[in-house]
Amino acid sequence: MSISGIASTAFSGMRAQTARVGAIASNIANSSTSGFAKLSTSFTSVEPGGVQASVNQTDSDIDPATELTDLIEAEQSYKANAVVFETGADMWEMLMSIKRD
């Protein structure tokens, strides 16, 4: 996988986790709203690498503890993808430095 592929894959993970956080925030904000349908996020692998998030309504009840746990997990996943993105950028910079020398 190329460095641009690594960055693209990491960026897709960050976008997917952003969608997940949006769904969680909506669930928490509307937990006491009558008739609100809980939002659930699912992830699908995409070619040549990466992930795509889909947000759908479900019939499940909203549990604030589960939502907060999911929020923590989404935050950690976002941070992990950001580190991969930064590492790819650092590798690219190092390769360009070697090429110049």
Secondary structure, 3 states (H helix, E strand, C coil): CCHHHHHHHHHHHHHHHHHHHHHHHHHHHCCCCCCCCCEEEEEEECCCCCEEEEEEECCCCCCHHHHHHHHHHHHHHHHHHHHHHHHHHHHHHHHHHHHHC
